[in-house]
Amino acid sequence: MLQINLLLLFVFLQPIPTVKDATVLSSISMEQICGDVIHKSWDTMLKNFVDDKGNVDYQGFMKESETLNLYLEQLGSNTANENWSREKKLAYYINFYNAATVKLILDNYPLASIKDINKPWDKAWIRYGGELISLGEIEHKILRKMNEPRIHFAINCASYSCPKLLNEAYTEGKLDNQLDKATKDFVNDPGRNIISENKVELSRIFKWYNKDFENNGSLVVYLNQYLKSSINPDVKIEYLKYNWSLNEIK
């Protein structure tokens, strides 16, 4: 017990790793660190290279590609386990997905759209434990099976019509508030959904993943939990064209 307490004291006395000092992450295992410390370097990068609108400075990220690679290696070497809380798992996989998406863009930069990459969501290249997995596997085989539809507004596909990339890391302690904010921001964003008394045009996300939003009622019932102004249950819904242009800061 004394050894455990001394280890925890040692960890908490360590300086928070910065983008310039990411090697700290590579030397501390997931079992040794507590809470959300592992996401600190990702959080710093997001604060430095993502604006409040979710637009990304990929050239800035490029300068810290080694730090990003170390973060992904750390996540891949310390996989989620059954003892983690649901919130910790969700935060882990959301951050993993978003960081891997940024790396995928950097590895193919410059480009006009993520869709310029061959099979960006299907190719297995992300190291996770002893195997390679794809972005699609993280999304469809892990995150969507956790029965949390708000993940659709947290994971980012590097495109303007996607939900914005949050400029902070998702964390276990703040996850519910972060997911609520991401959802409210997205559904009330006139650039992504056009909602008025007589006209409702939604992001195609609500068409592609319709079943995820209807677990406890209709799509309209789900939306009305987060909209500033409720819409009529009988309203006709149409879907907007999706803009796959790279979400890069101009």
C-alpha positions as CSV (number, residue, x, y, z in Angstrom):
1,M,0.0,0.0,0.0
2,L,2.9,2.4,0.9
3,Q,4.5,1.7,-2.5
4,I,1.2,2.5,-4.3
5,N,0.8,5.8,-2.4
6,L,4.4,6.7,-3.2
7,L,3.8,6.0,-6.9
8,L,0.7,8.1,-7.0
9,L,2.5,11.0,-5.2
10,F,5.3,10.7,-7.7
11,V,2.9,10.9,-10.7
12,F,1.0,13.9,-9.3
13,L,4.2,15.8,-8.6
14,Q,5.3,15.5,-12.2
15,P,4.9,18.6,-14.4
16,I,2.1,18.3,-17.0
17,P,3.6,17.2,-20.3
18,T,3.7,19.9,-22.9
19,V,3.8,19.5,-26.7
20,K,7.5,20.0,-26.5
21,D,8.0,17.4,-23.8
22,A,5.8,14.5,-25.1
23,T,8.4,11.9,-24.2
24,V,6.9,11.8,-20.7
25,L,3.9,10.0,-22.2
26,S,6.0,7.3,-23.8
27,S,7.5,6.3,-20.5
28,I,4.4,6.2,-18.3
29,S,2.0,3.3,-18.7
30,M,-1.8,3.6,-18.6
31,E,-1.8,1.7,-15.4
32,Q,0.6,4.1,-13.7
33,I,-1.3,7.3,-14.5
34,C,-4.6,8.4,-13.1
35,G,-7.6,10.0,-14.8
36,D,-7.0,12.0,-17.9
37,V,-3.3,12.7,-17.6
38,I,-2.6,10.6,-20.8
39,H,-4.7,13.1,-22.9
40,K,-2.7,16.2,-21.8
41,S,-0.5,16.4,-24.8
42,W,-3.5,15.9,-27.1
43,D,-5.3,18.6,-25.2
44,T,-2.4,21.0,-25.6
45,M,-2.2,20.4,-29.4
46,L,-5.9,21.0,-29.8
47,K,-5.7,24.2,-27.9
48,N,-2.8,25.4,-30.1
49,F,-4.0,24.2,-33.5
50,V,-7.9,24.2,-33.5
51,D,-9.9,27.4,-33.4
52,D,-13.3,27.9,-31.7
53,K,-15.1,27.0,-34.9
54,G,-13.4,23.7,-35.1
55,N,-11.1,24.7,-38.0
56,V,-7.7,23.1,-38.0
57,D,-4.2,24.5,-38.5
58,Y,-2.8,21.3,-40.1
59,Q,0.5,23.0,-40.8
60,G,0.9,23.7,-37.1
61,F,0.1,20.1,-36.3
62,M,2.7,19.1,-38.9
63,K,5.4,20.8,-36.7
64,E,4.3,18.6,-33.8
65,S,3.8,15.4,-35.7
66,E,6.3,13.5,-33.5
67,T,4.2,14.5,-30.4
68,L,1.0,13.3,-32.1
69,N,2.7,10.0,-33.1
70,L,3.8,9.5,-29.5
71,Y,0.3,10.1,-28.2
72,L,-1.2,7.6,-30.6
73,E,1.5,5.1,-29.7
74,Q,0.7,5.5,-26.0
75,L,-3.1,5.0,-26.6
76,G,-2.4,2.0,-28.8
77,S,-0.1,0.4,-26.3
78,N,-2.5,0.9,-23.4
79,T,-5.8,-0.3,-24.6
80,A,-9.1,0.2,-22.8
81,N,-10.1,-2.5,-20.3
82,E,-13.2,-3.7,-18.6
83,N,-12.3,-2.0,-15.3
84,W,-12.7,1.4,-16.9
85,S,-15.8,3.5,-16.5
86,R,-18.1,4.0,-19.5
87,E,-17.1,7.7,-19.5
88,K,-13.3,6.8,-19.5
89,K,-13.8,4.4,-22.4
90,L,-15.8,6.9,-24.5
91,A,-13.3,9.7,-23.9
92,Y,-10.4,7.3,-24.8
93,Y,-12.0,6.2,-28.1
94,I,-13.2,9.6,-29.1
95,N,-9.8,11.1,-28.6
96,F,-8.2,8.1,-30.3
97,Y,-10.5,8.5,-33.4
98,N,-9.9,12.3,-33.7
99,A,-6.1,12.1,-33.2
100,A,-5.9,9.3,-35.8
101,T,-7.9,11.4,-38.2
102,V,-5.5,14.3,-37.8
103,K,-2.6,12.0,-38.4
104,L,-4.3,10.5,-41.5
105,I,-4.6,14.1,-42.9
106,L,-1.0,14.9,-42.1
107,D,0.2,11.7,-43.8
108,N,-1.5,12.8,-47.0
109,Y,-1.1,16.6,-46.8
110,P,-1.7,18.7,-48.7
111,L,-5.2,17.7,-49.9
112,A,-8.5,19.2,-50.6
113,S,-10.7,16.6,-48.9
114,I,-10.3,13.5,-46.8
115,K,-12.2,11.7,-49.6
116,D,-9.1,12.2,-51.8
117,I,-7.5,9.5,-49.7
118,N,-8.2,5.9,-50.8
119,K,-10.6,4.2,-48.3
120,P,-9.9,6.6,-45.4
121,W,-12.3,4.9,-43.0
122,D,-11.7,1.3,-44.1
123,K,-8.0,0.8,-44.2
124,A,-6.6,-0.8,-41.1
125,W,-3.5,1.2,-40.1
126,I,-4.0,2.3,-36.5
127,R,-2.1,0.2,-34.0
128,Y,-4.3,-1.0,-31.2
129,G,-2.7,-3.6,-28.9
130,G,-1.4,-6.3,-31.1
131,E,-3.5,-5.5,-34.1
132,L,-4.2,-2.9,-36.7
133,I,-7.6,-1.3,-36.9
134,S,-9.4,1.3,-39.0
135,L,-11.2,4.5,-38.2
136,G,-14.4,2.7,-39.3
137,E,-13.8,0.0,-36.7
138,I,-13.4,2.5,-33.9
139,E,-16.6,4.2,-35.0
140,H,-18.9,1.3,-35.9
141,K,-17.7,-1.6,-33.9
142,I,-16.8,0.2,-30.7
143,L,-18.3,3.7,-30.3
144,R,-21.7,3.1,-31.9
145,K,-22.2,-0.1,-29.9
146,M,-21.8,1.9,-26.6
147,N,-25.3,3.3,-27.1
148,E,-24.3,6.9,-27.0
149,P,-25.6,8.8,-30.0
150,R,-23.9,12.0,-29.0
151,I,-20.6,10.5,-30.2
152,H,-21.7,11.5,-33.7
153,F,-21.1,15.1,-32.7
154,A,-17.8,14.5,-31.0
155,I,-15.8,12.5,-33.6
156,N,-14.6,14.5,-36.5
157,C,-14.1,13.5,-40.2
158,A,-11.9,16.5,-41.1
159,S,-14.6,18.1,-43.2
160,Y,-16.6,21.4,-43.0
161,S,-20.0,19.7,-42.7
162,C,-18.7,17.4,-39.9
163,P,-19.3,18.4,-36.3
164,K,-16.5,20.6,-35.3
165,L,-13.3,19.3,-33.7
166,L,-13.4,20.4,-30.1
167,N,-10.3,22.4,-29.2
168,E,-9.8,20.4,-26.0
169,A,-9.5,16.7,-25.2
170,Y,-12.5,14.7,-24.1
171,T,-12.0,13.6,-20.5
172,E,-13.7,11.2,-18.2
173,G,-14.7,13.8,-15.6
174,K,-16.1,16.3,-18.1
175,L,-17.5,13.9,-20.7
176,D,-21.2,14.3,-20.2
177,N,-21.0,18.1,-20.3
178,Q,-18.7,18.0,-23.3
179,L,-21.0,15.7,-25.3
180,D,-24.0,17.8,-24.4
181,K,-22.2,21.0,-25.6
182,A,-21.0,19.3,-28.8
183,T,-24.6,18.1,-29.6
184,K,-26.2,21.5,-28.8
185,D,-23.6,23.4,-30.8
186,F,-24.1,21.1,-33.8
187,V,-27.9,20.9,-34.0
188,N,-28.2,24.7,-33.5
189,D,-25.5,25.6,-36.0
190,P,-27.3,27.3,-39.0
191,G,-24.3,26.3,-41.2
192,R,-25.0,22.6,-40.6
193,N,-28.8,22.5,-40.0
194,I,-31.5,24.9,-41.3
195,I,-34.4,24.9,-38.9
196,S,-37.3,27.3,-39.0
197,E,-41.1,27.1,-38.3
198,N,-41.9,25.8,-41.8
199,K,-38.6,24.4,-43.0
200,V,-36.3,21.7,-41.6
201,E,-33.1,20.8,-43.5
202,L,-30.8,18.6,-41.5
203,S,-27.2,17.4,-41.8
204,R,-27.0,14.1,-43.5
205,I,-25.5,12.7,-40.3
206,F,-29.1,12.4,-39.1
207,K,-30.0,10.4,-42.3
208,W,-26.9,8.1,-42.2
209,Y,-27.2,7.2,-38.5
210,N,-31.0,7.6,-38.1
211,K,-31.4,4.4,-36.1
212,D,-28.9,5.7,-33.5
213,F,-31.1,8.7,-32.7
214,E,-34.4,6.7,-32.5
215,N,-33.6,4.4,-29.6
216,N,-36.0,6.2,-27.3
217,G,-38.4,7.8,-29.8
218,S,-38.4,9.6,-33.1
219,L,-35.6,11.7,-34.6
220,V,-37.6,14.9,-33.9
221,V,-38.0,13.8,-30.2
222,Y,-34.2,13.5,-30.0
223,L,-33.6,16.8,-31.7
224,N,-36.0,18.7,-29.5
225,Q,-33.9,17.8,-26.4
226,Y,-31.2,20.1,-27.8
227,L,-32.8,22.6,-30.1
228,K,-33.3,26.2,-28.9
229,S,-36.7,26.2,-30.6
230,S,-38.6,22.9,-30.8
231,I,-39.9,21.6,-34.1
232,N,-43.2,20.0,-34.9
233,P,-43.3,16.2,-34.8
234,D,-45.1,16.1,-38.1
235,V,-42.6,18.4,-39.9
236,K,-41.2,17.2,-43.2
237,I,-37.4,16.7,-43.0
238,E,-35.0,17.2,-45.9
239,Y,-31.3,16.8,-45.8
240,L,-28.5,19.2,-46.9
241,K,-25.7,18.5,-49.2
242,Y,-22.6,17.4,-47.4
243,N,-19.4,19.6,-47.7
244,W,-16.4,17.3,-47.7
245,S,-13.9,20.1,-48.1
246,L,-11.0,19.9,-45.6
247,N,-11.7,21.7,-42.4
248,E,-8.6,23.8,-42.6
249,I,-8.0,27.2,-41.2
250,K,-7.9,29.6,-44.1
